[in-house]
């Protein structure tokens, strides 16, 4: 399975990760000066997975907790 990430390229996926990953959000609220370095590291990690301007992940999963 090699689905493309819906956000698109490495930079867009990094931006989405920084916006929605609770641990990163919390950490960067405490250390906002590190945001650029963290984003740069995420982009660098994702670039090898980018093809034709879209990040392709080896696997993906959506974990949902439903409470009734």
N, C-alpha and C positions, 0 to 999 in steps of 0.2 A: 504494500500500500504506500503510495507516494502522493498524498493529496497536497494541492497548493494551499498556502495559507491565505485566508480571505482578505487579510490586510494588504497583501501585495509584496512589495520589495522589502529588503532587510531594514531600511530606515523606517518604513511604515510599521513593520512588525515591532521594531524596537520602541517606537512611540506608543503603540498600543500596549505593549508589555509594561512600560513605565506608567501608563495610565490605569491599568486594570489589575496588575499583580499586587495583592495586598501587602506583601512583605516589602516590595520595592517602594510602594507608595509611602508606607510608614517610615521606612529607613530614610527616604529622601526628604520627608518632612522634617526629620531630625537633622539631616546633613544636606541641605539643598545645594550647597556648593559642589557636591559630588555628582550632580545630575548629568552633566556633560560627559564626564569620564565613564559613568555607568552606561549611558546611552552608546558611547563609542565602543565599549566592550561588547555590548549586546549586538550591535551592528557587525562588528568584526567576527563574532561567533556565528552569525547568521549568513554572512556573505558566501561561504562555501556551499550553502544550501540553496542559493538563489540561482535560478535559471530563467532567462528571458524576462528578467525584471520581477519575478515572483519567487518567494521562498517556498520550497517544497520540503515538507517534513516527512521523515521516515514513517511516522505513525502519529495518529492524533486521537484524542479522547476528550469527551465532554463528561465531566463528573458533576452530577446534580444530586442534591439532597432534597427530597420532597418531604414536607411535613404536612400532615393532614389534620 
